Amino acid sequence: MNADMKSHRRKRRLAVLLIGTAAMAAGFLLGEIRSVSAEEAGQVDVYSYRQPYLMEPLFEAFTEQTGIEVNMVYAKAGLLERLKAEGEAGPADIFLTSDLPRLVEVQEAGFAAPVMTDTLAANIPAQYRQEDGKWWGLTQRARVVYASRDRVPEGELTTYQGLADEKWKGRICIRPGDHPYNLGLIAAMIARHGEERTKEWLRGVKANLARKPQGNDRAQVKAIYEGQCDLAIGNTYYMGKMLADPEQRKWAEAAYIIFPDQNGAGAHVNISGATVLEGADNREEAVALLEFLSGDKAQEIYAQSNYEYPVKPGVPWSDTVASWGEFKADTVDLAVIADLHDEALRLVNEVDFNAGS
């Protein structure tokens, strides 16, 4: 790469764009968003699957503390393909995701750079990071069961395995089985119970579905409110978001959270996270941002604004999250779950889970 190209990359300012698949295929047009030059304050360029409304308060706090400007490109899908297409000419320094599988995809594609600092090692427990520092978890959320307050007495369901019990036939809602959140749970089941037992469990859950898998986690709680189903699987933080939304609060109030397997392995936990990219022009700034996101101030913003569990020990939960009570989390290594991602997807396809019952 010549000096002129590197200089151009250092000066490029990235807009926060809502990019759909079609837009990405059309060429990913970028726009100017700040007049401050990189030479004046330093910058870090971010590709993100985490939405702007969540990340902007964190980035603003980082810039206030360090003077480093953050430029973010947001997309719902296709950022790995963008990295592959751009190659060395790409501007991104750090990659943020809302789930572990995408972090692993970036690593397996050869874009993840090893990063290890004393600050990161102190802030993020070993089970929430790749051993060489190629990805780092930043927040936790439990994959739990939402249950109807009116139709499911407390204590009637206590385990993930129980979702396959015939008594729940026609009473369960879930988003598509091949979504990363569900694949993470299925991979955890494989790690704990093996492929054959997990496959039989998937068949049992499929037989109990009230409708074909569809929608997002919030849609499942809405379906409970509307009486379409009595149980649903979802991430904890969606409950907090619905309670904070005047239009959706009634959905959330129709359901309560069950943390499964509290007398066994514990509830499955998934993460959001980040990786510093190989060849980053602004590596020092990218590492500084990663350290900031793992620290007390950012972890508290994550907890208070998005109802997620901090990865850094000792950071307080939001009052809403605390109201759900303490729970035992599954301690299976997230790297093991990542390694079982393909097996989980294969089982989903083998039982034709997304076809419904």
C-alpha positions as CSV (number, residue, x, y, z in Angstrom):
1,M,0.0,0.0,0.0
2,N,1.5,3.4,-1.0
3,A,1.9,6.4,1.3
4,D,-0.8,8.4,-0.6
5,M,-3.4,5.6,0.0
6,K,-2.5,5.4,3.7
7,S,-2.8,9.2,4.1
8,H,-6.2,9.1,2.4
9,R,-7.3,6.4,4.8
10,R,-6.2,8.3,7.8
11,K,-8.2,11.3,6.7
12,R,-11.4,9.5,5.7
13,R,-14.4,10.2,8.0
14,L,-17.0,7.5,8.1
15,A,-20.7,8.2,8.4
16,V,-23.0,6.2,10.7
17,L,-25.0,4.6,8.0
18,L,-28.0,2.2,8.1
19,I,-26.9,-0.2,5.4
20,G,-29.2,-2.9,4.1
21,T,-28.0,-5.8,2.0
22,A,-29.0,-4.1,-1.3
23,A,-27.1,-0.9,-0.3
24,M,-24.0,-2.9,0.5
25,A,-24.1,-4.6,-2.8
26,A,-24.5,-1.3,-4.5
27,G,-21.2,0.1,-3.2
28,F,-21.4,1.2,0.4
29,L,-21.4,5.0,-0.2
30,L,-19.7,6.8,2.7
31,G,-20.3,10.4,3.8
32,E,-18.5,13.0,5.8
33,I,-19.7,13.5,9.4
34,R,-17.1,15.6,11.1
35,S,-14.7,18.4,10.2
36,V,-12.1,17.7,12.8
37,S,-9.1,16.2,11.2
38,A,-7.5,12.9,12.3
39,E,-4.2,14.7,12.8
40,E,-5.7,17.0,15.3
41,A,-7.2,14.5,17.7
42,G,-6.8,11.0,16.5
43,Q,-9.6,8.7,15.3
44,V,-10.8,5.1,15.3
45,D,-13.0,3.7,12.5
46,V,-15.6,1.1,13.6
47,Y,-17.7,-1.4,11.7
48,S,-20.6,-2.3,13.9
49,Y,-23.6,-4.7,14.1
50,R,-24.6,-2.9,17.3
51,Q,-27.1,-0.1,16.6
52,P,-26.1,3.6,16.7
53,Y,-28.6,4.5,19.4
54,L,-26.8,2.2,21.8
55,M,-23.2,2.9,20.8
56,E,-23.3,6.7,20.4
57,P,-23.5,7.5,24.1
58,L,-20.5,5.2,24.7
59,F,-18.5,6.8,21.8
60,E,-19.3,10.3,23.0
61,A,-18.0,9.4,26.5
62,F,-14.9,7.9,25.0
63,T,-14.2,11.0,22.9
64,E,-14.8,13.2,25.9
65,Q,-12.3,11.2,27.9
66,T,-9.6,10.7,25.3
67,G,-10.1,13.3,22.5
68,I,-10.2,10.4,20.0
69,E,-13.0,10.7,17.5
70,V,-15.1,7.6,16.7
71,N,-16.5,7.0,13.2
72,M,-19.0,4.2,12.9
73,V,-20.5,2.3,10.0
74,Y,-23.6,0.3,11.1
75,A,-25.2,-2.5,9.2
76,K,-27.7,-5.3,10.0
77,A,-25.7,-7.8,7.8
78,G,-22.9,-8.1,5.3
79,L,-20.0,-6.4,7.2
80,L,-17.7,-9.5,6.9
81,E,-18.3,-9.5,3.2
82,R,-17.4,-5.9,3.1
83,L,-14.2,-6.5,4.9
84,K,-13.3,-9.2,2.3
85,A,-14.2,-7.0,-0.6
86,E,-12.2,-4.0,0.7
87,G,-9.0,-5.9,1.7
88,E,-6.1,-3.8,2.7
89,A,-7.8,-0.6,1.4
90,G,-10.5,-0.9,4.0
91,P,-10.7,1.8,6.6
92,A,-12.0,-0.2,9.6
93,D,-9.9,-0.6,12.8
94,I,-12.3,-2.4,15.1
95,F,-15.4,-4.6,14.6
96,L,-18.3,-4.7,17.0
97,T,-21.0,-7.4,17.1
98,S,-24.1,-8.3,19.1
99,D,-23.2,-12.1,19.1
100,L,-20.4,-14.5,19.4
101,P,-20.7,-16.3,16.0
102,R,-20.0,-13.2,14.1
103,L,-16.8,-12.5,16.2
104,V,-15.7,-16.0,15.4
105,E,-16.4,-15.6,11.7
106,V,-14.2,-12.5,11.6
107,Q,-11.5,-14.5,13.4
108,E,-11.7,-17.5,11.1
109,A,-11.6,-15.2,8.0
110,G,-8.2,-14.0,9.3
111,F,-9.2,-10.4,10.1
112,A,-8.9,-10.5,13.9
113,A,-5.7,-9.2,15.4
114,P,-4.4,-10.6,18.8
115,V,-4.6,-8.0,21.5
116,M,-3.7,-8.4,25.1
117,T,-3.2,-5.7,27.7
118,D,-3.2,-5.6,31.5
119,T,-6.4,-3.5,31.5
120,L,-8.3,-5.9,29.3
121,A,-7.2,-8.9,31.1
122,A,-8.2,-7.3,34.4
123,N,-11.6,-6.2,33.2
124,I,-12.8,-9.2,31.2
125,P,-12.8,-12.7,32.7
126,A,-11.1,-15.4,30.7
127,Q,-14.3,-17.2,29.9
128,Y,-15.6,-14.2,28.0
129,R,-12.6,-13.7,25.7
130,Q,-10.5,-15.7,23.1
131,E,-7.3,-17.0,24.7
132,D,-5.1,-15.1,22.3
133,G,-7.2,-11.9,22.5
134,K,-8.6,-12.1,19.0
135,W,-12.1,-11.3,20.4
136,W,-13.4,-9.9,23.6
137,G,-16.8,-10.1,25.2
138,L,-18.2,-6.7,26.3
139,T,-21.7,-7.5,27.7
140,Q,-23.6,-10.6,28.8
141,R,-27.3,-11.6,28.4
142,A,-29.0,-14.7,29.5
143,R,-31.0,-16.8,27.0
144,V,-34.1,-17.4,29.1
145,V,-37.7,-18.6,29.0
146,Y,-40.5,-16.0,29.0
147,A,-43.6,-17.4,30.6
148,S,-47.2,-16.2,30.7
149,R,-48.1,-14.8,34.1
150,D,-51.7,-16.0,33.7
151,R,-51.2,-19.5,32.2
152,V,-47.8,-20.8,33.5
153,P,-47.5,-21.2,37.3
154,E,-44.1,-20.5,38.7
155,G,-42.1,-23.7,39.1
156,E,-43.9,-25.6,36.3
157,L,-40.9,-25.3,34.0
158,T,-37.3,-25.3,35.4
159,T,-35.0,-26.6,32.6
160,Y,-34.3,-26.1,28.9
161,Q,-34.9,-29.9,28.5
162,G,-38.4,-29.4,29.9
163,L,-39.4,-27.4,26.8
164,A,-39.6,-30.7,24.9
165,D,-42.2,-32.1,27.3
166,E,-45.5,-33.0,25.6
167,K,-47.4,-30.9,28.1
168,W,-46.2,-27.8,26.2
169,K,-47.5,-29.0,22.8
170,G,-48.8,-26.0,20.9
171,R,-47.7,-23.6,23.6
172,I,-44.2,-22.4,22.6
173,C,-43.0,-19.5,20.4
174,I,-39.5,-18.9,19.2
175,R,-37.6,-16.9,16.6
176,P,-36.0,-18.9,13.7
177,G,-33.7,-21.7,14.9
178,D,-30.8,-20.6,12.8
179,H,-30.6,-17.2,14.4
180,P,-27.2,-16.7,16.2
181,Y,-28.9,-16.4,19.6
182,N,-30.6,-19.8,19.2
183,L,-27.6,-21.4,17.7
184,G,-25.6,-20.4,20.8
185,L,-28.1,-22.1,23.0
186,I,-28.2,-25.2,20.9
187,A,-24.4,-25.3,20.9
188,A,-24.4,-25.1,24.6
189,M,-26.9,-28.0,24.7
190,I,-24.6,-30.0,22.5
191,A,-21.7,-29.2,24.8
192,R,-23.6,-30.4,27.9
193,H,-25.7,-33.3,26.4
194,G,-24.1,-34.4,23.1
195,E,-25.5,-34.2,19.6
196,E,-28.0,-37.1,19.7
197,R,-29.8,-35.9,22.9
198,T,-29.8,-32.3,21.6
199,K,-31.2,-33.4,18.3
200,E,-34.1,-35.2,20.1
201,W,-34.6,-32.1,22.2
202,L,-34.9,-30.0,19.1
203,R,-37.5,-32.4,17.7
204,G,-39.4,-32.2,20.9
205,V,-39.4,-28.4,21.0
206,K,-40.4,-28.2,17.3
207,A,-43.4,-30.5,18.1
208,N,-44.5,-28.1,20.8
209,L,-44.4,-25.0,18.7
210,A,-47.6,-22.9,18.6
211,R,-46.6,-21.4,15.2
212,K,-43.8,-21.5,12.7
213,P,-40.6,-19.8,14.1
214,Q,-40.7,-16.2,13.2
215,G,-39.9,-12.6,14.3
216,N,-37.5,-11.4,16.9
217,D,-37.4,-11.9,20.6
218,R,-39.8,-9.1,21.3
219,A,-42.3,-10.7,18.9
220,Q,-42.4,-13.8,21.0
221,V,-43.4,-11.8,24.1
222,K,-46.1,-10.1,22.1
223,A,-47.4,-13.5,21.1
224,I,-47.6,-14.4,24.8
225,Y,-49.6,-11.2,25.5
226,E,-51.9,-12.0,22.6
227,G,-52.5,-15.6,23.8
228,Q,-50.8,-17.3,20.8
229,C,-48.4,-19.1,23.1
230,D,-47.5,-19.6,26.8
231,L,-43.8,-19.9,26.7
232,A,-41.1,-18.3,24.5
233,I,-37.3,-18.2,24.4
234,G,-35.5,-14.8,24.4
235,N,-32.6,-12.7,25.7
236,T,-33.1,-11.0,29.0
237,Y,-32.3,-7.5,27.8
238,Y,-35.4,-7.4,25.5
239,M,-37.6,-7.6,28.6
240,G,-36.0,-4.4,29.9
241,K,-36.4,-2.7,26.6
242,M,-40.1,-3.6,26.4
243,L,-40.7,-2.4,29.9
244,A,-39.2,1.0,29.0
245,D,-41.3,1.3,25.8
246,P,-44.8,2.7,26.5
247,E,-46.4,0.7,23.6
248,Q,-44.6,-2.6,24.5
249,R,-44.8,-2.4,28.3
250,K,-48.1,-4.4,28.3
251,W,-46.4,-7.2,26.4
252,A,-43.6,-7.4,29.0
253,E,-46.0,-7.2,31.9
254,A,-47.9,-10.2,30.6
255,A,-44.8,-12.4,31.0
256,Y,-42.1,-13.2,33.6
257,I,-38.6,-14.6,33.3
258,I,-37.5,-18.1,34.0
259,F,-33.8,-18.7,34.4
260,P,-33.5,-22.4,33.4
261,D,-31.3,-25.1,34.9
262,Q,-30.6,-23.3,38.2
263,N,-30.2,-26.7,39.9
264,G,-27.9,-27.9,37.0
265,A,-25.5,-26.3,34.7
266,G,-27.1,-22.9,34.8
267,A,-28.7,-20.5,32.3
268,H,-27.0,-20.1,28.9
269,V,-25.3,-16.7,28.5
270,N,-24.4,-15.1,25.2
271,I,-22.3,-12.0,24.6
272,S,-21.8,-9.0,22.5
273,G,-18.1,-8.2,21.8
274,A,-15.4,-6.7,19.7
275,T,-12.2,-7.5,17.8
276,V,-9.4,-5.2,16.7
277,L,-8.7,-5.8,13.0
278,E,-5.5,-6.9,11.4
279,G,-3.8,-4.0,9.5
280,A,-5.7,-1.3,11.4
281,D,-4.3,2.1,10.7
282,N,-5.4,3.3,14.1
283,R,-4.5,0.3,16.2
284,E,-3.5,2.2,19.3
285,E,-6.8,4.1,19.2
286,A,-8.7,0.9,18.6
287,V,-7.1,-0.7,21.6
288,A,-7.9,2.4,23.7
289,L,-11.5,2.1,22.6
290,L,-11.7,-1.6,23.5
291,E,-10.2,-0.9,26.9
292,F,-12.7,1.9,27.5
293,L,-15.6,-0.3,26.5
294,S,-14.4,-2.8,29.1
295,G,-14.1,-0.3,31.9
296,D,-16.4,0.9,34.7
297,K,-18.0,3.9,32.9
298,A,-18.8,2.1,29.6
299,Q,-19.9,-1.0,31.4
300,E,-22.4,1.0,33.5
301,I,-23.7,2.7,30.3
302,Y,-24.3,-0.7,28.8
303,A,-26.0,-1.9,31.9
304,Q,-28.3,1.2,32.4
305,S,-29.2,1.9,28.8
306,N,-29.5,-1.6,27.3
307,Y,-30.3,-3.7,30.3
308,E,-27.4,-6.0,29.7
309,Y,-25.2,-7.7,32.3
310,P,-21.6,-6.2,32.5
311,V,-18.8,-8.5,31.9
312,K,-16.6,-6.6,34.3
313,P,-17.1,-7.9,37.8
314,G,-18.4,-5.4,40.3
315,V,-20.2,-3.1,37.9
316,P,-23.8,-2.7,39.2
317,W,-26.8,-4.0,37.2
318,S,-29.6,-1.6,36.4
319,D,-32.5,-1.6,38.8
320,T,-34.8,-3.3,36.2
321,V,-32.3,-6.1,35.7
322,A,-31.7,-6.5,39.4
323,S,-35.5,-6.9,39.9
324,W,-35.3,-10.2,38.0
325,G,-33.0,-11.6,40.7
326,E,-29.7,-13.3,40.9
327,F,-29.2,-16.4,38.7
328,K,-26.6,-19.1,38.1
329,A,-25.0,-18.8,34.6
330,D,-23.7,-21.8,32.6
331,T,-19.8,-21.7,32.8
332,V,-19.2,-23.7,29.6
333,D,-16.4,-22.0,27.7
334,L,-17.7,-19.6,25.0
335,A,-14.9,-20.8,22.7
336,V,-16.4,-24.3,22.9
337,I,-19.8,-22.9,22.0
338,A,-18.3,-21.1,19.1
339,D,-16.6,-24.3,17.9
340,L,-20.0,-26.1,18.0
341,H,-21.8,-23.4,15.9
342,D,-21.7,-25.4,12.7
343,E,-22.9,-28.6,14.4
344,A,-25.8,-26.6,15.9
345,L,-26.8,-25.2,12.5
346,R,-26.6,-28.7,11.0
347,L,-29.0,-30.1,13.7
348,V,-31.5,-27.2,13.1
349,N,-31.5,-28.1,9.4
350,E,-31.7,-31.9,10.0
351,V,-34.9,-31.6,12.0
352,D,-36.2,-28.9,9.7
353,F,-36.9,-26.8,12.8
354,N,-37.9,-23.6,10.9
355,A,-40.8,-25.4,9.2
356,G,-42.6,-25.6,12.6
357,S,-44.7,-28.4,14.0
